[in-house]
């Protein structure tokens, strides 16, 4: 059974929001913008209150997220992060292929339930993106393991170094996501 990596719901959203926020910074940074806008017959327009652009702009200018947004990040991503950490713990102590597939499916289900559109920009960038990258590495490991098991000439021990490398990389991304959540003030992913 081959899995396919996730469809990168968090990565592009974080990138798009970051690009939007960066594009909005010059509009409020000085008289050059006001003068240039006046010269062409317009004036700089501030993003609408409550709009995603306004929230992205506020996050960049303010350097972070509010406590409520940090709690929302934890609430929206909590199950996904917990499932991803649990998968990492399983591979650390040893797991059968069937057990691994079951754990990967659980993480994928948690991922599918997350609502990326409800996440603040910094949550997407610091937490959701690394967690999604970890899931993709776990899926790639499942694919490599499954391909080996499907090939009668493949020795399962021969794929072990690749699995360990992918699992280690995924574990680092899970740690990055948990650290990102702590930095936002949303607590740890494990509790």
N, C-alpha and C positions, 0 to 999 in steps of 0.2 A: 504494500500500500504506500503510495507516494502522496505526501502532502505538498502543498505549494505554499510559498511564503505569503505572509499577509499582504494586503493591498496598500500598505502604507497610508493609512488614514491620518495618522498623527503627523508624520514627517512633512508632507506637503502643506498641511494646514498651518503648522508652525512656521514653515518657510514663508508662506504667503502672508501670514500675519506679521512676521518680522519685517518683510519687505514693505508692507503697508506702513508699519510703524516708522521705519526708517524714512520712507517717503514723506511722512507727515512732520518729521522733526524740523526740516528747514522752514516750514510755514510759520513757525513761531519763534524762530531763532534770531531775528534781527530786522533792521530796517531795510536791508538789501532786498528782502523778499517783498516787503510792502511797497518799496519804490518800484521794483520791477513789475509787480502786479498792477500798480497804478499807471505805469507807463503804457500798458497795453489795454487800459480801460477797464480793468477789473480790480477786485480786491481779494486778498486771500480769504478763503472760506473755511471756517472752523468745522470740524466734523460734528454731525448732529449729536446731541446729548443722548447717551445710552447706546449709540451705534457701536458696532465692533471696531470701527476706525477710532472712535473716541476712547474706547477702553484700551486699545493697543497703544495709542498715543500716550495715555495716562500712565500705562505700565512702563513705557520707555522713559518718560520724563520722571516718574516717581521712583524708578529703580526696582520695583517689585510689585507684589500683589497685596491686596488687602487681606486681613485675616479671614474674612468671609470667602474670598476667592481661594485662599489656601485650603480652607475647610472643604470647599466645593471640589477642588482638585483631589483631595483625599477621598471624598465621598464618591466621586465619579470613577476614579481609578483604583480605589481600594481593593475591590475583589480581584481585579486584573493583576495588580501588583502582588497581592497575597498569593494568588495561584502561581504566578511566575516564580516567586521566592520558594514556594513549596516544591515546585518542579526542580529548582536548583538544589534544594535539600535532598530530594529523592536521588538525583544522580550522584550526589556527594557520598551517599551511603551505599549505593548500588541498587540497580533496578533492572528488572527483566525488560525485554523488548515490549511485551504486551503491557506491562505496567507503565512503561515510558509513553507508549502511544496513548494510553488512557489519560495520563497526566497532561500530555500535550493537547489532547482534545479538550480537557477541562480548561486549560489556559486559553485556548482558542475560543471557547464558548464565552469565557469572561471578557475576552477582548471584543467579541462581537456585540456584547451588551453595552459597551462604553459609548458614551455620546460625546465625541470629540468636539462638536460644535458648542458644547457647554463649558469648555475649558478655557481659562485665561491663557494668553500668549505664553507667559513664562512657564506655566504648567505644561503646556504642549512641548515647549523646547527642553525644559529641564527634567521632566518626569515621563511624559507619554512617549516621546521620541525614543529615549533609551530603552524603555520597557518594551516598546514595539520591536526595536532592533534585537533585543534579547529573545523575544518570541520567534522572530525569523531565524535566529541562529539555532534555537532548539528544533524548529521545523526542519532546517537543513540537516541537522544531525539525525533526525528521524528518517529523513529521506536516504541519507548515506547508509544508515544501519539497515533499513529495509531493503535497499538495493543489494547490499552484501548478503543478507539472509535469503534473498530470492535467487542469488547466483550460487549454484551448487559448488562451484570451484572456489568460492570466496571463504576464507577462514575468518570467522567473526572476530578473532583477536587482531587481525590485520587492520580492521577499521577502527579499533579502539583508540589509537593516537589521534585520529581525526575527530572522533567523538569528544575526546577529552579537550582537544583544542577549541572546538566549537562551544562546548559546555563552559569552559573557562572564560571564553570571550563573552558568552551570554551572562555568566555570573557577574562579570565586571560591569556590564550594562545594567543589570538589576541593581547592583550597588550604586551605580551612577544615578539611577532613577530614585532609589530610596534616599540618597544624599540630596538630590534635587528637591524632593518633597520636604525633607527636613529644613533645607535652606529657605523654602517658601514659608515655613512655619506651619506646615500641615501635619507634623508628626512623622513617625516612621511608618513604613509600609506594612510592617508586621504587627501593628497594634496601635 
